[in-house]
Amino acid sequence: MKLDTILVPFDFSAHGVRAFKEGVELALQNQARLVLLHAFVLQDRVYPYNLFLTEEMIEEARQAVSKSLDEWLARAEAAGVEAQVRLSPAEPTEAIGAVAEEIGADLIVMGSRGLTGLKHLLLGSVAQHTIATAPCPVLVVRALDTDEPAAPPA
């Protein structure tokens, strides 16, 4: 199967870093475009602490996330991959499928924490939901080394 567009949902975790690396490798092998997606969902109230965030605080957080995404974008481009960043205000389970459809993704490469038991039952799985609803194939990876930094080197 020829891959033209690869979507990598990215949450800055070690599993996300592994998915990013796999996505870059696949993009290089297929001369495909890589789209790095982050679902930025920040409510104005933080539970269970009942703290309120101002619009200014939310915007500062959004700018920090955008800056970090740009650093990861630069890593992909330095590797020789045509890449772009998407920041979605939707929940990850909604954003991934919607963006995949919108950009015509041929493959989604995403990380999974591999939760089991009660944690999985209570928290659900973004990867599981994506596999069930995605408009294209999904490759799910787990980090090999959980100590890997989630920020690009300076």
C-alpha angles and dihedrals in degrees: 000000000000114000117209101161127028121189118206115189104209129198100167092249124130088256090052090051090053090050089049091053092047090048092051091049092049091046090052093048092049100032085238132157116250121215116196112204128193121183104216107197114164120159124208090240124056114211139238089018096054091225119157123220120209122227086250092057092047091049091049089052091048091052091049091051091048091051092051091048090051089055090053089046089055089053091054092047091047087056089056099258125136101233144167138185129234124192114196127193090207129096111271093249089058100034098053097056094039094051092043089055094044095052096037093241115198092196139012116212112193141162127240130198090212097230115187138184120005095354090056092046093050100037101033121207128275088198092051092049091047093051090051097047109025120121090222140029118297126214112199119198135181126212115263093202114033090191091068112123115253092212127073115252115267 
